[in-house]
Amino acid sequence: MRLMRANELWGTDATRFYTKDDGWVWFFGAIDHCVTDVVGWHVAKKGDRWAALKPIRQGCTHIHGRLRA
């Protein structure tokens, strides 16, 4: 059995919650499964696919320094 290493497997999830000032908002998070670190997070009023990708972009930018094609 091979052990996982950091930055090999990330999981994402989303939840919607209510705030007094902004009403319903979405939270998106990306977590490294090996070390349980949050690699990125984003809160948005509109919970669409673009908002869901922001935590992944944050994690990739943090780990690799930049994004490129």
Secondary structure, 3 states (H helix, E strand, C coil): CCCCCCCCCEEEEEEEEEECCCEEEEEEEEEECCCCCEEEEEEECCCCHHHHHHHHHHHHHHHHCCCCC
